[in-house]
Amino acid sequence: MTRVFSGIKPTGHLTLGNYLGAMRQWAAVDQHRAEALFCIVDLHALTVDHDPARVRRLSRQAATLLLAAGLDPRLCTVFVQSHVDEHARLSYLLECVATDGEMRRMIQYKEKAAREQRRGGSVRLSLLTYPVLMAADILAYGADEVPVGDDQAQHVELTRDLAVRFNQRYGHTFVVPRATHPTVAARVMNLQDPTAKMGKSDDTGPGIVSLLDEPETVRKKVVRAVTDSGRDVVYDRESRPGVANLLEILAACSGGNPETLGGVYESYGALKRDTAEAVVEVLRPVQERHKELCADPGYVEGVLRDGAERARAMSRPTVDAAYRAIGLLPAGADSGASMLNAVP
C-alpha cells in the first residue's frame, strides 16, 4: 500500500487555508487510500523565537483540530514529532549528506534571513538546517507521497536528492518520495493581501480566517476582504487576485468551479456575502467536533500516545538501517561480540 506522510507546524492557529488546502484532503481521501501518517512537527516551531508554553498549547490544539477535521486514528497515525526520537536521529545523518550550498538556496531560508537582516537581527542555525529535518521526517517512514503546497515543493525535491545521494553512497536505504499537490484551493491567499499566502504566522490579522473564529468574525473578515479596481466579477488570478481568491474559496467550500461562479455574480457584495456564509458552514462541523474533543482531553492524549508508538515502530528499522549503512557501530551486546571477534 502507498504510504503518505504529512506534517503541520504549530507556529500559529490553523487557518482556513490549512483546512481547504490540506486537512480536508487528508481526512476525505488520503487516510482512506493509503497508509497515512499525520504529524504535528513541533521541532520545526523552534527555528524562530517562540514562547514554550504557546508551542505546547498550539501543538495540542493542532492535534485536536486534525481529529476534528475528520482524521480517524483507526485509519491513520496521528502523532507529535518530538515524541519520536527517530526524527532527530536521522536528521543528523542527513546533515552529513547535505551541503551548505543546498541549504542556503532554499527559498524560505533566503526570504526569512533577508527579512531578519533588514531588521538588524539574525536567524538561528536551525532555520538553515530545518529542511534536512523535514527530509528526515519523510524518509524515516519510507513515505511514497508527500502532499504539499507549492511553497513546500522545493523541500520535497531536496528530500529526494538526499535520499538518492545516500542510497548511492551507502547502499539502498530510503524510498525516494514524490510530492503531490491538491488540485483545488491548494493555496488560499490572505484576504487583505491576495498576493500572499494565508499563513499561520499572522494569525491575528484581519486577512486570516482561523478555524476557530466565531461565525460573525468570519463574516466580518470576508466582507472586508480586498477586491480589485474593476467592478465586474471575473475569475482572473493574475490581474484580479482579490476576486479570484474569493471565488476559489467559495468554490472550495461549495464544490463549484471558480470560473463558472465568476459568471454568477454581478457585484462584489453578493460574492462576499455568499463566500462568508459558505466558509461559516464548512467550518461549523469542525468547530463542533473540536468542542467535543476539548471536553475529553484524555482521548486526544491517548491518540497521540498510540500514534507515537506506531510511528516509532514504523520508523526505527529504517533509521537503524541508515546508521549501519553510514558506518556507525551498532549498540548492544552484538556489537561487543563483534569487537571481540574482530581481526586486529
Secondary structure, DSSP 8 states (H G I E B T S, - for coil): --EEEEEE--SS--BHHHIIIIIHHIIIIIHHHSEEEEEE-GGGGGGS---HHHHHHHHHHHHHHHHHTT--TTTSEEEEGGG-THHHHHHHHHHTTS-HHHHHT-HHHHHHHHHHHHTT----HHHHHHHHHHHHHHHTTT-SEEE--GGGHHHHHHHHHHHHHHHHHH-S-----EEE--SSSSS-B-SS-TTSB--GGGTTSTT--BTT--HHHHHHHHHT----SSSS----TTT-HHHHHHHHHHHHHHT--HHHHHTT-S-HHHHHHHHHHHHHHHHHHHHHHHHHHHT-HHHHHHHHHHHHHHHHHHHHHHHHHHHHHHT----SHHHHHHHHHS--
